[in-house]
Amino acid sequence: MSNSRVEEIREYDMEKPNLTHVQSVGQMTISPELFEKLYLTPKTPTAGDFRKRFANPTPLGFVGFVITDATFAMILMGWGGANSLSGVAGMFFFTGPVLLLLSTIFEWVQGNFFPMMVCGIFAVFWLSFGVLQVPSWGLAAAYSATGNSAEGAASVGYNAAIALYLLAWGFALLTFFIFTLKTNAVFAMIFGFVTTASFILSAAYWRVAMEDYVTAMALQKAGGACLFVVALLGWYITFVMMAAEMRLTTKLPVGDLSHFWPSTDVTLNEMEKDV
């Protein structure tokens, strides 16, 4: 081979791309702001590469939550003459919980603590509330001396019990609201409104127990209105997550709050040393 040909080959080898330095999409890191938008949790170190190997499960859980919440809210407000949840009781067992539980499992696999907690609590809430909508289970009938479901559903004991249950949920959701302040404004507003709705609906059941049905109905509609706002915000943040995953160029704002807090992309041991 001539010397000129050897020189050409050497020059080509020096100029061609070094394939060993090319990063794949799965190996690229993303900013804490984008991570928080996609997963609704601060970015923290995790063992393994599950976030690179599996799809983002957060939007899946949110779709199930929002469909169930929107339907629930519209019925509570009596839209279109709707006055019962019995016809859509299936959403409390399948639409919401199935998608939320699947999301919970994969959030756990990927090490996403806060989304796992959020999807988990809403899954069990819809399941527990769905039980109330199945007359054949006879929950309300147990509060009636004659075994009459309608009589039991209007009893003091039945309504006071549900009121206390929703009150407990209100305080639990308030706790979650505090932690959403480390994510973004939209997510925080979702928990702010759902917490308010839980307290309002608890008050509605208290008024039914006191036979003040006019006030109870007004409170029920107010609680439904809060949950409808939750549904709208939930649809928006779901769209934001899906748009980011589908690589739409439009950047939709969510009101990032993570930059107001110290970096969370550190291990617990490192955080303990800094205290």
Accessible surface in RSA format (square Angstrom, percent):
REM  Atomic radii and reference values for relative SASA: ProtOr
REM  Chains: A
REM  Algorithm: Lee & Richards
REM  Probe-radius: 1.40
REM  Slices: 20
REM RES _ NUM      All-atoms   Total-Side   Main-Chain    Non-polar    All polar
REM                ABS   REL    ABS   REL    ABS   REL    ABS   REL    ABS   REL
RES MET A   1   169.74  87.9  83.80  55.5  85.94 204.6  94.49  80.3  75.25  99.7
RES SER A   2    66.79  56.4  48.96  65.3  17.83  41.1  50.63 107.8  16.17  22.7
RES ASN A   3   127.38  87.8 122.27 118.2   5.11  12.3  30.27  72.9  97.10  93.9
RES SER A   4    76.63  64.8  65.28  87.1  11.36  26.2  51.64 110.0  24.99  35.0
RES ARG A   5   121.43  51.0 120.18  61.3   1.24   3.0  31.02  42.4  90.40  54.8
RES VAL A   6    46.69  30.7  46.31  41.9   0.38   0.9  46.63  40.5   0.05   0.1
RES GLU A   7    85.04  48.8  85.04  64.3   0.00   0.0  36.29  70.2  48.74  39.8
RES GLU A   8    95.90  55.1  89.03  67.4   6.88  16.4  35.51  68.7  60.39  49.3
RES ILE A   9    66.63  37.9  63.91  47.6   2.72   6.6  66.63  48.0   0.00   0.0
RES ARG A  10   139.15  58.4 137.51  70.1   1.64   3.9  42.76  58.4  96.39  58.4
RES GLU A  11    98.73  56.7  97.28  73.6   1.46   3.5  29.57  57.2  69.16  56.5
RES TYR A  12   141.11  65.9 137.90  78.5   3.22   8.4  99.51  74.8  41.60  51.3
RES ASP A  13    72.59  50.8  58.38  58.1  14.21  33.6  22.59  53.2  50.00  49.9
RES MET A  14   162.69  84.3 127.05  84.1  35.64  84.9 108.10  91.9  54.59  72.3
RES GLU A  15   143.88  82.6 111.13  84.1  32.75  78.0  45.43  87.9  98.45  80.4
RES LYS A  16   103.01  50.3  86.28  52.9  16.73  39.8  46.02  41.4  57.00  60.7
RES PRO A  17   101.24  73.8  85.07  77.5  16.17  58.8  96.12  79.4   5.12  31.8
RES ASN A  18    80.59  55.6  64.72  62.5  15.88  38.2  30.11  72.5  50.48  48.8
RES LEU A  19   143.67  80.0 128.53  92.0  15.15  38.1 128.61  90.3  15.06  40.5
RES THR A  20   117.49  83.6  82.32  83.5  35.17  83.8  85.52 114.9  31.96  48.3
RES HIS A  21   139.98  76.5 113.08  78.6  26.90  68.8  78.01  80.4  61.97  72.1
RES VAL A  22   100.23  66.0  77.69  70.3  22.54  54.3  82.26  71.5  17.97  48.7
RES GLN A  23   117.75  65.8  96.37  70.4  21.38  50.9  29.62  63.0  88.13  66.8
RES SER A  24    59.84  50.6  49.58  66.2  10.26  23.6  50.78 108.1   9.06  12.7
RES VAL A  25   114.26  75.2 104.05  94.2  10.21  24.6 104.05  90.4  10.21  27.7
RES GLY A  26    33.73  41.6   0.00   N/A  33.73  41.6  27.40  75.2   6.33  14.2
RES GLN A  27   102.16  57.1  95.02  69.4   7.14  17.0  26.21  55.8  75.95  57.6
RES MET A  28   106.64  55.2  93.51  61.9  13.13  31.3  75.07  63.8  31.58  41.8
RES THR A  29   117.59  83.6  92.70  94.0  24.89  59.3  64.44  86.6  53.15  80.3
RES ILE A  30    59.51  33.9  49.18  36.6  10.33  24.9  55.93  40.3   3.58   9.7
RES SER A  31    53.02  44.8  40.22  53.7  12.80  29.5  38.03  81.0  15.00  21.0
RES PRO A  32    60.44  44.0  60.32  55.0   0.12   0.4  60.32  49.8   0.12   0.7
RES GLU A  33    81.16  46.6  78.44  59.3   2.72   6.5  39.15  75.7  42.01  34.3
RES LEU A  34    69.70  38.8  66.20  47.4   3.50   8.8  69.09  48.5   0.60   1.6
RES PHE A  35     5.66   2.8   5.66   3.5   0.00   0.0   5.66   3.4   0.00   0.0
RES GLU A  36     0.93   0.5   0.93   0.7   0.00   0.0   0.40   0.8   0.53   0.4
RES LYS A  37    40.82  19.9  40.42  24.8   0.40   1.0  15.01  13.5  25.81  27.5
RES LEU A  38    17.65   9.8  17.65  12.6   0.00   0.0  17.65  12.4   0.00   0.0
RES TYR A  39    16.08   7.5  16.08   9.2   0.00   0.0   2.97   2.2  13.12  16.2
RES LEU A  40     0.95   0.5   0.95   0.7   0.00   0.0   0.95   0.7   0.00   0.0
RES THR A  41     9.12   6.5   9.12   9.2   0.00   0.0   1.41   1.9   7.70  11.6
RES PRO A  42    25.23  18.4  22.13  20.2   3.10  11.3  24.30  20.1   0.94   5.8
RES LYS A  43    37.16  18.1  35.47  21.8   1.69   4.0  22.35  20.1  14.81  15.8
RES THR A  44    52.71  37.5  51.12  51.8   1.59   3.8  38.35  51.5  14.35  21.7
RES PRO A  45    56.44  41.1  30.59  27.9  25.85  94.0  38.19  31.5  18.25 113.4
RES THR A  46    57.42  40.8  22.13  22.4  35.29  84.1  21.20  28.5  36.22  54.8
RES ALA A  47    97.14  89.3  69.34 107.0  27.80  63.2  78.97 111.2  18.18  48.1
RES GLY A  48    61.80  76.2   0.00   N/A  61.80  76.2  31.60  86.7  30.20  67.6
RES ASP A  49    64.21  45.0  59.73  59.4   4.48  10.6  21.33  50.2  42.88  42.8
RES PHE A  50    72.84  36.4  71.08  44.0   1.76   4.6  71.08  43.1   1.76   5.0
RES ARG A  51    46.42  19.5  32.73  16.7  13.69  32.6  23.93  32.7  22.49  13.6
RES LYS A  52   120.92  59.0  88.60  54.4  32.32  77.0  53.90  48.5  67.02  71.4
RES ARG A  53   150.79  63.3 114.51  58.4  36.28  86.4  37.39  51.1 113.40  68.7
RES PHE A  54    75.85  37.9  64.01  39.6  11.84  30.8  69.11  41.9   6.74  19.3
RES ALA A  55    89.01  81.8  65.40 100.9  23.61  53.7  76.09 107.2  12.92  34.2
RES ASN A  56    21.29  14.7   2.59   2.5  18.70  45.0   2.59   6.2  18.70  18.1
RES PRO A  57    10.75   7.8   5.19   4.7   5.56  20.2  10.75   8.9   0.00   0.0
RES THR A  58     1.73   1.2   1.73   1.8   0.00   0.0   1.73   2.3   0.00   0.0
RES PRO A  59    13.25   9.7  12.90  11.8   0.34   1.2  13.25  10.9   0.00   0.0
RES LEU A  60    75.63  42.1  70.56  50.5   5.07  12.7  74.10  52.0   1.53   4.1
RES GLY A  61     0.00   0.0   0.00   N/A   0.00   0.0   0.00   0.0   0.00   0.0
RES PHE A  62    10.02   5.0  10.02   6.2   0.00   0.0  10.02   6.1   0.00   0.0
RES VAL A  63    39.66  26.1  39.63  35.9   0.03   0.1  39.66  34.5   0.00   0.0
RES GLY A  64     0.00   0.0   0.00   N/A   0.00   0.0   0.00   0.0   0.00   0.0
RES PHE A  65     6.82   3.4   6.82   4.2   0.00   0.0   6.82   4.1   0.00   0.0
RES VAL A  66     0.00   0.0   0.00   0.0   0.00   0.0   0.00   0.0   0.00   0.0
RES ILE A  67    68.28  38.9  66.16  49.3   2.13   5.1  67.95  48.9   0.33   0.9
RES THR A  68     0.00   0.0   0.00   0.0   0.00   0.0   0.00   0.0   0.00   0.0
RES ASP A  69     0.62   0.4   0.62   0.6   0.00   0.0   0.00   0.0   0.62   0.6
RES ALA A  70    12.06  11.1  12.06  18.6   0.00   0.0  12.06  17.0   0.00   0.0
RES THR A  71    33.65  23.9  33.63  34.1   0.03   0.1  18.13  24.4  15.52  23.5
RES PHE A  72     3.19   1.6   3.19   2.0   0.00   0.0   3.19   1.9   0.00   0.0
RES ALA A  73     0.00   0.0   0.00   0.0   0.00   0.0   0.00   0.0   0.00   0.0
RES MET A  74    65.55  33.9  65.13  43.1   0.42   1.0  45.33  38.5  20.22  26.8
RES ILE A  75    21.01  12.0  18.81  14.0   2.20   5.3  18.81  13.5   2.20   6.0
RES LEU A  76    19.09  10.6  18.08  12.9   1.01   2.5  18.35  12.9   0.74   2.0
RES MET A  77    29.46  15.3  19.37  12.8  10.10  24.0   5.36   4.6  24.10  31.9
RES GLY A  78    30.13  37.2   0.00   N/A  30.13  37.2  14.79  40.6  15.34  34.3
RES TRP A  79   122.73  49.3 110.51  53.5  12.22  28.7  99.79  53.2  22.94  37.2
RES GLY A  80    92.83 114.5   0.00   N/A  92.83 114.5  46.85 128.6  45.98 103.0
RES GLY A  81    63.39  78.2   0.00   N/A  63.39  78.2  39.52 108.4  23.88  53.5
RES ALA A  82    37.69  34.7  22.32  34.4  15.37  35.0  33.61  47.3   4.08  10.8
RES ASN A  83   138.75  95.7 102.27  98.8  36.48  87.8  36.54  87.9 102.21  98.8
RES SER A  84    60.77  51.4  42.38  56.6  18.39  42.4  38.21  81.4  22.56  31.6
RES LEU A  85    19.07  10.6  15.37  11.0   3.71   9.3  15.37  10.8   3.71  10.0
RES SER A  86    61.86  52.3  46.45  62.0  15.41  35.5  29.82  63.5  32.03  44.9
RES GLY A  87    79.11  97.6   0.00   N/A  79.11  97.6  43.01 118.0  36.10  80.8
RES VAL A  88    53.20  35.0  47.27  42.8   5.93  14.3  53.20  46.2   0.00   0.0
RES ALA A  89    15.24  14.0  14.36  22.2   0.87   2.0  14.36  20.2   0.87   2.3
RES GLY A  90    36.69  45.2   0.00   N/A  36.69  45.2  29.23  80.2   7.46  16.7
RES MET A  91    16.09   8.3  11.35   7.5   4.74  11.3  10.34   8.8   5.75   7.6
RES PHE A  92     0.00   0.0   0.00   0.0   0.00   0.0   0.00   0.0   0.00   0.0
RES PHE A  93    48.71  24.4  41.29  25.6   7.42  19.3  41.29  25.0   7.42  21.2
RES PHE A  94   139.61  69.8 137.11  84.9   2.50   6.5 137.72  83.5   1.89   5.4
RES THR A  95    45.79  32.6  36.67  37.2   9.12  21.7  21.85  29.4  23.93  36.2
RES GLY A  96     0.00   0.0   0.00   N/A   0.00   0.0   0.00   0.0   0.00   0.0
RES PRO A  97     1.20   0.9   1.20   1.1   0.00   0.0   1.20   1.0   0.00   0.0
RES VAL A  98    65.64  43.2  63.14  57.2   2.50   6.0  65.27  56.7   0.36   1.0
RES LEU A  99    42.68  23.8  42.68  30.5   0.00   0.0  42.68  30.0   0.00   0.0
RES LEU A 100     2.67   1.5   2.67   1.9   0.00   0.0   2.67   1.9   0.00   0.0
RES LEU A 101    74.85  41.7  74.82  53.5   0.03   0.1  74.82  52.5   0.03   0.1
RES LEU A 102    76.28  42.5  76.20  54.5   0.08   0.2  76.20  53.5   0.08   0.2
RES SER A 103     0.29   0.2   0.00   0.0   0.29   0.7   0.29   0.6   0.00   0.0
RES THR A 104    25.32  18.0  25.32  25.7   0.00   0.0  25.32  34.0   0.00   0.0
RES ILE A 105    91.33  52.0  89.58  66.7   1.75   4.2  91.33  65.8   0.00   0.0
RES PHE A 106    81.95  41.0  81.95  50.8   0.00   0.0  81.95  49.7   0.00   0.0
RES GLU A 107     0.00   0.0   0.00   0.0   0.00   0.0   0.00   0.0   0.00   0.0
RES TRP A 108   171.13  68.7 160.70  77.8  10.43  24.5 132.10  70.4  39.04  63.3
RES VAL A 109    44.43  29.2  30.20  27.3  14.24  34.3  35.54  30.9   8.90  24.1
RES GLN A 110     3.21   1.8   0.08   0.1   3.14   7.5   0.91   1.9   2.30   1.7
RES GLY A 111    33.74  41.6   0.00   N/A  33.74  41.6  24.75  67.9   8.98  20.1
RES ASN A 112     1.46   1.0   0.00   0.0   1.46   3.5   1.10   2.7   0.36   0.3
RES PHE A 113   133.06  66.6 126.71  78.5   6.35  16.5 130.67  79.2   2.38   6.8
RES PHE A 114    18.39   9.2  18.29  11.3   0.10   0.3  18.29  11.1   0.10   0.3
RES PRO A 115     3.18   2.3   0.92   0.8   2.26   8.2   3.18   2.6   0.00   0.0
RES MET A 116    40.68  21.1  39.67  26.3   1.01   2.4  29.92  25.4  10.76  14.3
RES MET A 117    70.35  36.4  66.87  44.3   3.48   8.3  50.73  43.1  19.62  26.0
RES VAL A 118     4.80   3.2   4.80   4.3   0.00   0.0   4.80   4.2   0.00   0.0
RES CYS A 119     1.15   0.9   1.15   1.3   0.01   0.0   0.01   0.0   1.15   1.2
RES GLY A 120    16.64  20.5   0.00   N/A  16.64  20.5  15.59  42.8   1.05   2.3
RES ILE A 121    31.49  17.9  30.29  22.6   1.20   2.9  31.13  22.4   0.36   1.0
RES PHE A 122    11.33   5.7  11.33   7.0   0.00   0.0  11.33   6.9   0.00   0.0
RES ALA A 123     0.00   0.0   0.00   0.0   0.00   0.0   0.00   0.0   0.00   0.0
RES VAL A 124    78.83  51.9  76.35  69.1   2.48   6.0  76.61  66.6   2.22   6.0
RES PHE A 125    26.55  13.3  26.55  16.4   0.00   0.0  26.55  16.1   0.00   0.0
RES TRP A 126     4.98   2.0   4.98   2.4   0.00   0.0   4.98   2.7   0.00   0.0
RES LEU A 127    56.01  31.2  55.67  39.8   0.33   0.8  55.90  39.3   0.11   0.3
RES SER A 128    39.51  33.4  26.45  35.3  13.07  30.1  32.94  70.1   6.58   9.2
RES PHE A 129     5.73   2.9   5.73   3.6   0.00   0.0   5.73   3.5   0.00   0.0
RES GLY A 130     0.00   0.0   0.00   N/A   0.00   0.0   0.00   0.0   0.00   0.0
RES VAL A 131    36.22  23.8  35.72  32.3   0.50   1.2  35.72  31.0   0.50   1.4
RES LEU A 132    46.73  26.0  24.66  17.6  22.07  55.5  25.32  17.8  21.41  57.6
RES GLN A 133    29.44  16.5  24.06  17.6   5.38  12.8   3.81   8.1  25.63  19.4
RES VAL A 134    32.47  21.4  29.00  26.3   3.47   8.4  29.66  25.8   2.82   7.6
RES PRO A 135    96.09  70.0  77.29  70.5  18.80  68.3  89.08  73.5   7.02  43.6
RES SER A 136   101.96  86.2  58.82  78.5  43.14  99.4  59.14 125.9  42.82  60.0
RES TRP A 137   142.44  57.2 113.46  54.9  28.98  68.0  99.24  52.9  43.20  70.1
RES GLY A 138    26.95  33.2   0.00   N/A  26.95  33.2  17.89  49.1   9.06  20.3
RES LEU A 139    72.16  40.2  67.58  48.3   4.58  11.5  68.90  48.4   3.26   8.8
RES ALA A 140    15.26  14.0  13.18  20.3   2.08   4.7  13.18  18.6   2.08   5.5
RES ALA A 141    19.24  17.7  16.95  26.2   2.29   5.2  17.16  24.2   2.07   5.5
RES ALA A 142    86.93  79.9  44.83  69.2  42.10  95.8  57.71  81.3  29.21  77.4
RES TYR A 143   103.28  48.2  75.83  43.1  27.45  71.4  52.66  39.6  50.62  62.4
RES SER A 144    12.64  10.7   0.00   0.0  12.64  29.1   2.43   5.2  10.21  14.3
RES ALA A 145   110.98 102.0  60.56  93.5  50.42 114.7  73.04 102.9  37.94 100.5
RES THR A 146   109.68  78.0  71.87  72.9  37.81  90.1  78.80 105.8  30.88  46.7
RES GLY A 147    44.74  55.2   0.00   N/A  44.74  55.2  23.23  63.8  21.50  48.2
RES ASN A 148    71.84  49.5  65.27  63.1   6.57  15.8  12.47  30.0  59.37  57.4
RES SER A 149    49.31  41.7  43.64  58.2   5.67  13.1  28.74  61.2  20.57  28.8
RES ALA A 150    78.27  72.0  60.73  93.7  17.53  39.9  69.53  97.9   8.73  23.1
RES GLU A 151    91.19  52.4  80.07  60.6  11.12  26.5  42.17  81.6  49.03  40.0
RES GLY A 152     0.12   0.2   0.00   N/A   0.12   0.2   0.12   0.3   0.00   0.0
RES ALA A 153    42.79  39.3  35.58  54.9   7.21  16.4  35.78  50.4   7.01  18.6
RES ALA A 154    49.29  45.3  37.47  57.8  11.82  26.9  39.64  55.8   9.65  25.6
RES SER A 155    26.88  22.7  17.62  23.5   9.26  21.3  26.88  57.2   0.00   0.0
RES VAL A 156    95.13  62.6  91.95  83.2   3.18   7.7  91.95  79.9   3.18   8.6
RES GLY A 157    36.48  45.0   0.00   N/A  36.48  45.0  28.28  77.6   8.21  18.4
RES TYR A 158    24.30  11.3  24.16  13.7   0.13   0.3  11.82   8.9  12.48  15.4
RES ASN A 159     3.91   2.7   3.91   3.8   0.00   0.0   0.00   0.0   3.91   3.8
RES ALA A 160    18.85  17.3  18.85  29.1   0.00   0.0  18.85  26.5   0.00   0.0
RES ALA A 161    44.72  41.1  33.41  51.6  11.31  25.7  38.63  54.4   6.09  16.1
RES ILE A 162    12.32   7.0  10.86   8.1   1.46   3.5  12.32   8.9   0.00   0.0
RES ALA A 163     0.00   0.0   0.00   0.0   0.00   0.0   0.00   0.0   0.00   0.0
RES LEU A 164    97.22  54.1  92.08  65.9   5.14  12.9  92.36  64.9   4.86  13.1
RES TYR A 165    82.78  38.6  76.88  43.7   5.90  15.4  74.11  55.7   8.67  10.7
RES LEU A 166     2.86   1.6   2.86   2.0   0.00   0.0   2.86   2.0   0.00   0.0
RES LEU A 167    64.29  35.8  64.29  46.0   0.00   0.0  64.29  45.2   0.00   0.0
RES ALA A 168    61.31  56.4  48.72  75.2  12.59  28.6  56.07  79.0   5.24  13.9
RES TRP A 169    29.23  11.7  27.35  13.2   1.88   4.4  25.91  13.8   3.33   5.4
RES GLY A 170     0.00   0.0   0.00   N/A   0.00   0.0   0.00   0.0   0.00   0.0
RES PHE A 171   117.32  58.7 114.62  71.0   2.71   7.0 114.90  69.7   2.42   6.9
RES ALA A 172    42.68  39.2  32.76  50.6   9.92  22.6  41.38  58.3   1.31   3.5
RES LEU A 173     7.27   4.0   7.27   5.2   0.00   0.0   7.27   5.1   0.00   0.0
RES LEU A 174    72.50  40.4  72.50  51.9   0.00   0.0  72.50  50.9   0.00   0.0
RES THR A 175    66.81  47.5  66.25  67.2   0.57   1.3  42.57  57.2  24.24  36.6
RES PHE A 176    22.87  11.4  22.78  14.1   0.09   0.2  22.87  13.9   0.00   0.0
RES PHE A 177    57.18  28.6  57.18  35.4   0.00   0.0  57.18  34.7   0.00   0.0
RES ILE A 178    98.70  56.2  96.37  71.8   2.33   5.6  96.37  69.4   2.33   6.3
RES PHE A 179   113.63  56.9 110.10  68.2   3.53   9.2 110.49  67.0   3.14   9.0
RES THR A 180     0.00   0.0   0.00   0.0   0.00   0.0   0.00   0.0   0.00   0.0
RES LEU A 181    66.33  36.9  64.60  46.2   1.73   4.4  64.60  45.4   1.73   4.7
RES LYS A 182    55.36  27.0  54.51  33.4   0.85   2.0  22.61  20.4  32.75  34.9
RES THR A 183     0.33   0.2   0.33   0.3   0.00   0.0   0.33   0.4   0.00   0.0
RES ASN A 184     0.40   0.3   0.40   0.4   0.00   0.0   0.00   0.0   0.40   0.4
RES ALA A 185    34.92  32.1  33.14  51.1   1.78   4.0  34.73  48.9   0.19   0.5
RES VAL A 186    12.37   8.1  12.37  11.2   0.00   0.0  12.37  10.7   0.00   0.0
RES PHE A 187     1.41   0.7   1.41   0.9   0.00   0.0   1.41   0.9   0.00   0.0
RES ALA A 188     6.47   5.9   6.44   9.9   0.03   0.1   6.47   9.1   0.00   0.0
RES MET A 189    84.81  43.9  80.63  53.4   4.18   9.9  51.57  43.8  33.24  44.0
RES ILE A 190     2.05   1.2   2.05   1.5   0.00   0.0   2.05   1.5   0.00   0.0
RES PHE A 191     0.59   0.3   0.59   0.4   0.00   0.0   0.59   0.4   0.00   0.0
RES GLY A 192    21.83  26.9   0.00   N/A  21.83  26.9  18.68  51.3   3.15   7.1
RES PHE A 193    75.10  37.6  74.21  46.0   0.89   2.3  74.86  45.4   0.24   0.7
RES VAL A 194    10.45   6.9   9.99   9.0   0.46   1.1   9.99   8.7   0.46   1.3
RES THR A 195     8.04   5.7   8.04   8.2   0.00   0.0   8.04  10.8   0.00   0.0
RES THR A 196    60.94  43.3  58.01  58.8   2.93   7.0  36.28  48.7  24.66  37.3
RES ALA A 197     0.71   0.7   0.71   1.1   0.00   0.0   0.71   1.0   0.00   0.0
RES SER A 198     8.16   6.9   5.07   6.8   3.09   7.1   7.83  16.7   0.33   0.5
RES PHE A 199    62.70  31.4  56.55  35.0   6.16  16.0  57.65  35.0   5.06  14.5
RES ILE A 200    37.61  21.4  35.01  26.1   2.60   6.3  37.60  27.1   0.01   0.0
RES LEU A 201    13.01   7.2  13.01   9.3   0.00   0.0  13.01   9.1   0.00   0.0
RES SER A 202     2.30   1.9   2.30   3.1   0.00   0.0   1.25   2.7   1.05   1.5
RES ALA A 203    34.91  32.1  32.46  50.1   2.45   5.6  34.52  48.6   0.39   1.0
RES ALA A 204     6.89   6.3   6.89  10.6   0.00   0.0   6.89   9.7   0.00   0.0
RES TYR A 205    52.26  24.4  51.51  29.3   0.74   1.9  27.47  20.6  24.78  30.6
RES TRP A 206    81.89  32.9  81.89  39.6   0.00   0.0  73.56  39.2   8.32  13.5
RES ARG A 207    75.44  31.7  75.44  38.5   0.00   0.0  13.64  18.6  61.79  37.5
RES VAL A 208    33.43  22.0  33.37  30.2   0.06   0.1  33.37  29.0   0.06   0.2
RES ALA A 209     9.99   9.2   3.87   6.0   6.12  13.9   3.90   5.5   6.09  16.1
RES MET A 210   118.02  61.1  89.41  59.2  28.61  68.1  86.48  73.5  31.54  41.8
RES GLU A 211   122.91  70.6 104.55  79.1  18.36  43.7  20.01  38.7 102.90  84.0
RES ASP A 212    39.40  27.6  33.46  33.3   5.94  14.0  16.34  38.5  23.06  23.0
RES TYR A 213   115.82  54.1 108.43  61.7   7.39  19.2  94.04  70.7  21.78  26.8
RES VAL A 214   127.63  84.0 121.09 109.6   6.54  15.8 125.39 108.9   2.24   6.1
RES THR A 215    55.02  39.1  51.96  52.7   3.07   7.3  33.56  45.1  21.46  32.4
RES ALA A 216     6.06   5.6   4.97   7.7   1.09   2.5   5.24   7.4   0.82   2.2
RES MET A 217    96.39  49.9  94.12  62.3   2.27   5.4  90.86  77.2   5.53   7.3
RES ALA A 218    60.72  55.8  48.16  74.3  12.56  28.6  54.87  77.3   5.85  15.5
RES LEU A 219    44.02  24.5  43.76  31.3   0.26   0.7  44.02  30.9   0.00   0.0
RES GLN A 220    52.81  29.5  52.81  38.6   0.00   0.0   3.77   8.0  49.04  37.2
RES LYS A 221   100.84  49.2  98.83  60.6   2.01   4.8  43.87  39.5  56.96  60.7
RES ALA A 222    41.75  38.4  32.58  50.3   9.17  20.9  40.07  56.4   1.68   4.4
RES GLY A 223     0.00   0.0   0.00   N/A   0.00   0.0   0.00   0.0   0.00   0.0
RES GLY A 224     0.00   0.0   0.00   N/A   0.00   0.0   0.00   0.0   0.00   0.0
RES ALA A 225    43.77  40.2  41.62  64.2   2.15   4.9  42.85  60.3   0.92   2.4
RES CYS A 226    18.95  14.3  17.46  19.5   1.49   3.5   1.36   3.4  17.59  19.0
RES LEU A 227    10.65   5.9  10.65   7.6   0.00   0.0  10.65   7.5   0.00   0.0
RES PHE A 228    48.49  24.3  48.49  30.0   0.00   0.0  48.49  29.4   0.00   0.0
RES VAL A 229    50.61  33.3  50.61  45.8   0.00   0.0  50.61  44.0   0.00   0.0
RES VAL A 230     0.00   0.0   0.00   0.0   0.00   0.0   0.00   0.0   0.00   0.0
RES ALA A 231     0.57   0.5   0.57   0.9   0.00   0.0   0.57   0.8   0.00   0.0
RES LEU A 232    97.26  54.2  90.62  64.8   6.64  16.7  91.23  64.1   6.03  16.2
RES LEU A 233    30.23  16.8  29.69  21.2   0.54   1.4  30.22  21.2   0.01   0.0
RES GLY A 234     0.00   0.0   0.00   N/A   0.00   0.0   0.00   0.0   0.00   0.0
RES TRP A 235   108.64  43.6 105.93  51.3   2.71   6.4  93.97  50.1  14.67  23.8
RES TYR A 236    73.91  34.5  67.73  38.5   6.18  16.1  68.68  51.6   5.23   6.4
RES ILE A 237     0.40   0.2   0.40   0.3   0.00   0.0   0.40   0.3   0.00   0.0
RES THR A 238     3.27   2.3   3.27   3.3   0.00   0.0   3.22   4.3   0.05   0.1
RES PHE A 239   113.38  56.7 111.00  68.8   2.38   6.2 113.08  68.6   0.30   0.9
RES VAL A 240     4.39   2.9   2.83   2.6   1.55   3.7   3.12   2.7   1.27   3.4
RES MET A 241     0.00   0.0   0.00   0.0   0.00   0.0   0.00   0.0   0.00   0.0
RES MET A 242    94.82  49.1  93.31  61.8   1.51   3.6  81.00  68.9  13.82  18.3
RES ALA A 243     7.39   6.8   4.32   6.7   3.07   7.0   6.79   9.6   0.59   1.6
RES ALA A 244    25.95  23.9   9.77  15.1  16.18  36.8  18.69  26.3   7.26  19.2
RES GLU A 245    60.93  35.0  47.90  36.2  13.03  31.0  20.55  39.7  40.38  33.0
RES MET A 246   141.39  73.2 121.22  80.2  20.16  48.0  92.77  78.9  48.61  64.4
RES ARG A 247   162.17  68.1 140.13  71.4  22.05  52.5  77.15 105.4  85.02  51.5
RES LEU A 248    98.78  55.0  84.55  60.5  14.24  35.8  85.27  59.9  13.51  36.4
RES THR A 249   132.05  93.9 106.44 107.9  25.61  61.0  85.02 114.2  47.03  71.1
RES THR A 250    89.35  63.6  74.86  75.9  14.50  34.5  48.41  65.0  40.95  61.9
RES LYS A 251   188.13  91.8 161.31  99.0  26.81  63.8 106.41  95.8  81.72  87.0
RES LEU A 252    39.54  22.0  36.51  26.1   3.03   7.6  36.88  25.9   2.67   7.2
RES PRO A 253   101.84  74.2  88.64  80.8  13.20  48.0  98.97  81.7   2.87  17.8
RES VAL A 254     7.66   5.0   4.20   3.8   3.46   8.3   6.04   5.2   1.62   4.4
RES GLY A 255    36.35  44.8   0.00   N/A  36.35  44.8  31.89  87.5   4.46  10.0
RES ASP A 256    35.56  24.9  25.07  25.0  10.49  24.8  22.50  53.0  13.06  13.0
RES LEU A 257    36.41  20.3  36.41  26.0   0.00   0.0  36.41  25.6   0.00   0.0
RES SER A 258    22.32  18.9  14.53  19.4   7.78  17.9  14.24  30.3   8.08  11.3
RES HIS A 259   113.08  61.8  79.06  55.0  34.01  87.0  71.71  73.9  41.37  48.1
RES PHE A 260   146.49  73.3 111.58  69.1  34.90  90.8 117.23  71.1  29.26  83.7
RES TRP A 261   109.79  44.1  95.66  46.3  14.13  33.2  94.19  50.2  15.59  25.3
RES PRO A 262   110.04  80.2  93.92  85.6  16.12  58.6 106.20  87.7   3.85  23.9
RES SER A 263    84.67  71.5  53.48  71.4  31.19  71.9  52.24 111.2  32.43  45.4
RES THR A 264    31.13  22.1  23.85  24.2   7.28  17.3  20.46  27.5  10.66  16.1
RES ASP A 265    63.75  44.7  45.67  45.5  18.08  42.8   9.23  21.7  54.52  54.4
RES VAL A 266    52.22  34.4  43.41  39.3   8.81  21.2  44.51  38.7   7.71  20.9
RES THR A 267    60.81  43.3  56.27  57.1   4.54  10.8  57.82  77.7   2.99   4.5
RES LEU A 268   138.57  77.2 132.03  94.5   6.53  16.4 132.48  93.0   6.09  16.4
RES ASN A 269   102.25  70.5 100.12  96.7   2.13   5.1  15.25  36.7  86.99  84.1
RES GLU A 270    83.70  48.1  82.15  62.2   1.55   3.7  31.12  60.2  52.58  42.9
RES MET A 271   100.85  52.2  99.43  65.8   1.42   3.4  62.42  53.1  38.43  50.9
RES GLU A 272   126.25  72.5 116.88  88.4   9.37  22.3  43.38  83.9  82.87  67.7
RES LYS A 273   169.24  82.6 135.11  82.9  34.14  81.3  90.25  81.2  78.99  84.1
RES ASP A 274   122.16  85.6  85.57  85.2  36.59  86.5  32.69  76.9  89.47  89.2
RES VAL A 275   154.04 101.4  97.31  88.1  56.73 136.7 123.80 107.6  30.24  82.0
END  Absolute sums over single chains surface
CHAIN  1 A    15393.7      12732.8       2660.8      10769.9       4623.7
END  Absolute sums over all chains
TOTAL         15393.7      12732.8       2660.8      10769.9       4623.7
